Amino acid sequence: MTSLQYLEYDITQNHNSTPVSTPVSVSVMATSDDYDVTTDDVNFRKATAADYDDVMSLRPHLYHGMDYLPSQYHHLLHTHTGFCGFIGNQMVGFILAIIIDDGETIVIRAGRVRKEHENKGIYSRLRKFCLSHFPRTVKRESFSLFSSDHKDSSILKGGILAWQRERITLTAGTATIKNIIKSVTVTNALRVVNKSLLSELFSSKSSPQLFPGDFIVVNSVPYKVRMSNISYFLTPDRVMYASYSESVKSSNSPPPVLVSVANQIRCEAGTRFNIDFYGDICVEEDVTNHIISQMARCLSECADNILMYVTYPMNRSDAILMSVLDKLRWKVKLRGYQYGIEQPVSSD
C-alpha cells in the first residue's frame, strides 16, 4: 500500500460548490455565475444499490484514496436517499441526502460530478431535483465546512454560522498504534452511552454544557439535540463513551465530564478515524482513557495508514489533549476549525 498523502477536504460538500478532488485549502467556492445556463440534456432519478459501480466511476481515487463513500455506499443508502444524473447512459453526478431534526433539516453530502462535466450546472440541478422529493416541512440545509473562506462566502449568501468546533488532523502508522494499544492500560472503566442514557443526557440540565448551541456533530454531520436524531448517529459502527467525576459517581444521575464518539472507515489508501469530544478535555486520565478505548475498538485491525480527525468544543484549553496525542505517537498535520452553516432551503 502506498504511503498516505495528507490533504484536507470538505467531506460534507456545500451545495454552492461543484464537488472536486482538490483540497479545500486551495479550492474556490463556486457561485451561480460559474455554471452555464445551457446544460446538456441531463436526466435525474433516485440512486439504488445497483448504481454502485457507476457512482464510483465518477471520481475514482477521490481525495487521494481517502474517500469514505466506496466502503459506506450500501450502508448509507439504508438511512440516506441517493440521487444521480445521467447524460444518455453515462452517470454524470451523484449526491446523498438525509432528513434529520424532526423533519426540519436536510443534510446533503458525498456530492460529486464527473470531471469532464464540471461547471455545467449539473450539481445545482441535481440538488434542486433532490429537494423536490422531500416534504415542505424541511426548513433548512445544514452542512460543515473546514475553510474560513467558504464559511464567509456561505454567510454572505444568506447562511448563518450555527456552531463552530476546534479540529485537528493527525496521522499514524498501524504498527505504532497497535503497540500503543497493547502497552497502555485504561485506568478507569468508561461507561458505554446507549440510546437510553443518551436520551437522558439530551433532556438533562447538563445538556447545554455538554452540547453547546443545541448541536451534536458526529463525523462532520451536524444534528440538533433531538431524541429523533439518536438512531442516525448512534449506530453499530460507532461507540459513545462517557467518563464521570469521582466526586459525583455516587449520585443518582451524575452528568458526565467527558463524552466521546468515534468510528473508523476503511478507505482505498488507509483508514479514516474520527473522534468527537464533548465536555472537559482538561483531565489527562479521562482524555487518555477515551482515546485509548476508542483506538482499541476501532484500530486493532486497520489499514497500513491512519488519518485521524479530532474535534472538540471551542474555548477549551487543549494542552492536555495535545500532550496525550503526542504521547500516543500521533503526528499533527493540521489544526483548524469546523464551521457549521445553516441556510434556508430553496429549490431555486
N, C-alpha and C positions, 0 to 999 in steps of 0.2 A: 504494500500500500504506500502511496506517495505521502510525503510529509505534508502536514496541514498548512495551508496558506491562510493566514488570518485576514479577514476582511469584515467590515461592519455593515450589516444590511438592515433595511427596514422590512421585516418579515410580515408585518400587518400593513399591507400596501394601502396608501392613501388613494382614494379613487380619483384625485386630481392629477395623478401622475401615471404615465404608462409604465407598468412594471418592467424593469430592465435588469440586466445582470451586472450592472455597475454598482460600486459601493455607494451607500447613502452619503458618505462624506464628500463625494465629488459629483453625485448626480444632481440634476436640475429639476426642480418642481415644474411640471408641465401645467399650462393653462389651456383654456378652451381655444386660444388662438393657435396652439400647437397642432390642432387637429384639422385635417382637410374636411371641408364641408361636403365634398363629393367623395363618398366612400364606395368601395366595391360592394357588390351585392352580397351581404352577409346574412345568413340565416342563423337564428338563435334557438336553443332548446335547453331543457334540463339535461344535466350530465348523469350518466349511470356508471355502474361498476365496469361495464364493458368498454367504457371510454378510456380506461387507464393508459393504454399504450399511446393513444393519440394525445392525451394530456401531457404525458412525459416527453413526447416528441417536440412539444412547443419550445422548451428551453432545456435541452439536455445539459447535464453537469452545471446546473444553475448554482450560483453562489459558490463557485469553486468546489462543488461537490457537497456542500453543507445545506442543501435544500431539504427541508423536512417532509415535503409532500410525497416523494416516492414511497416512503415506508408508512405514511399516515393516510394515504388517499382513501383506501377502503374503510378504514376506521372512521375517518372524518365524515364520510357520507352517511353514517348512521345518525349523526347529530346535525350536520350541515346539509344545505342544498347546493349542489353544483350547477353551474350554468356555463354553456360553451357556445362559441360562434363558429360557423363554417362558411367558407367560400368554396362552392362546389362540394367536393368530398373531403376537402382538407380542413382540419380544425385550425383556427387561427387565434382563438382566445379562450380563456377559462378563468372563472372565479368561484370561490366558495362563500356562502353566506349563512349566518345563523341569527335567529331572533332570540333575544335574551331580555332580562329586566321586565318580566311580566308582559312581554309582547311590545314593549315601548322602544326597544333599541335594536338596530341591526349592526352586525359586525361583518364586514366584507374582507376576505383575506385570501392569500395564496394566488393572487391575480398574476396573470402572465399572458403576453401576446407574442405570437411568432415574430421573430426578429424582422423578417422582410415585410411585415405588415404593421410595424410600429408607426405612430403619428398619423394614422388614417382615421382616427375616431372610433376604432373598434372597441377599445376598452370602455369609453364613455357610453357607447351604445349598449354594450353588454351589461354594464351596471344599470342602465335605465331599464333594460329588459328584466334584470334581476328584481329591481324594486317593484316592478309592475305585478310580480307574483306574490307579493306579501300584503297583508291587510293594512288598511289605513290607520290602524292603531299604532303603527310604527312612527314614532315622532322624531327620532334622531339616529344618526350614524355615529358610531364610536370607534376610534382606532388609536393605535400607538405609533409614535414617531420617535426617531432617535437623532434627528438633526434639528438644531435650533433654527436653521434657515427654513426648513419645511414647516416647522411649528409656526414661525412668524408668518409665513405665506398662508397657512391654513387659517390663522386668526384674521388676517386681512380679508380673506374671502368669506368671513362670517362665522368661522368656528370659534369655540371658546376653549381655553385651557382648563380642563376639568380636574386634572390631577398631574402630579409630577413625582418621579422617583429617581433615586440615585441608581446608577447601573455600572457594573464592572464586567469587563470581558477578560477571561483568563484562559490559559492553555496548560495542558499537562500531558505526559505520556502514560500509557496504560501500566507499564511495569512499575513506574514510580508510585502511581495511585494504588495499585494492588499491595505494594509493600507498606504503604502508609496505613491502609485499611487493616492489615494484619498486625501492625505494631502499635496502633493507638487503641486504647480501651475507652469506651463510653462510661463515664463515671456515675452518671445518674440516668435512670431509665426515663425515656421520654414517653409521653402519652400520645397514642395514635388518635388523631382527631377524626372521628367518624361523622356521618351526616347528623346524627342526633346531637353530638357535642357541638358541632359547628352551628347548628340551629340555635343552640343555647347561647353561643358566643355572639351570633348575629343580633340576638334580642337582648343581650345583657347591657348593663350600664358601661362596661369597658369597651364595647364595640367601637365608639368613636375614637378611642385612643389606639386601639389595635388596627383599625381600618380607616385612616383619615380620609375625609372627603366622601365617605359613604361608598368607597370603592375597594374591591379586592382584585388585584391584577395578577393573573396566573399565566405564565409562559407568554407574556406580552398581550394577552387578551383581557380587556377590562370588563369587569362585572360589577354592577351595583350590589350592595349588601342586601340581597333579597333571598328568601328561602327558595324561591323557584329556580335560582341560578345554581344552587349547590350541586345538583346532579350533572351539570355541564362541566364543572372543573374538578370535582372530587370523584375522579374516575379510577378504574382499576389500575391504570398505569401510573398513578400518582399516589403519594402518601403525604399526609399533612401531620406534622408532629407539633406538640406543644410542651413547653417546659414551664415549671411553676417555681415561685419563690419558696424557699424552705419555711419562711415565716408565716405563709398563708396556706400551706398544704393541708392543715388540719381543719380549715373552714369548709363549709358545705359546698360552696360553688366558687372556688377561688379563680380569679382571672389569670390566664397565663401571662408570663412576662415576655415570652417569645414564641412565635409560631413560624414554621417553615413549611413550604410546599414545593415539591421538586418532581421532575420527571426527566427521563433521558430518551433521546430519539436517535436511532441508528440512521446515519446518512452515508452517502457514497464514499466520502473522504474521511469519515470518522464518526464520532459520537457527539451530539449536542446535549449538554447537561444544563438544566435550568434550576436555580434555587431562588425563590422569592421569600423574603423575610418580612415579618410583621411584628412590631414590638421593639423591645430593648435589645440592641446588639452590642451592649457595653460590658457584658459579663463574659469573660473568656471561657469559663467552663460551659456555659449554655451554648455559646456560639460554636465551640469545638464539638460538643455533643450533637448538635443539629447537623453540622456539615459532615462529620464522620458517619452518622447514622444514615444520612441521605446518600453519601458516597457508597457506603457498603451495600445499600439496597439497589442503587442504580448502576454502579460501575464495577461490580465484581466480575461481570462478563461484559466487556465492551470492546470497541474497535481500537486500533492502534493509536489513534489521536483523539484527544478530547478538547472540545471547545465549551467552556462554561460561562454562563451568564448569571450574575448575582445581582438581584435588585433589593433595595431596602428603602425605608422612608426617608424623606428629606429632613434636613436639620438635625441629624443624629451624628454624634461623634462616631467615626468608623475606624478609629485607631486600633481597637481590639480586633475587629473583623479583619482588617488588613494584616495584622500580626498573625492571626490564626491561619489565614490563607497562605501567608509566606511560610509558616512552619510546616504546613501541609504540602509544600512544594508546588503551589500554583503560581504561575508566572502571569503578571498583569500585562495585558496588551493594550487596553484602552479603558479610560474612565470617562463617564459622561452621564447623560440624563435620559430618562424615558418620559416622553411627554404624552399625556392623554388628551386627545382632542374630541370634542363633541360638536356636531353641527346638525341643523335641521335637515330632515330628509326632503329631497326634491328630486323628482324624476326628470326634471327639465335638463 
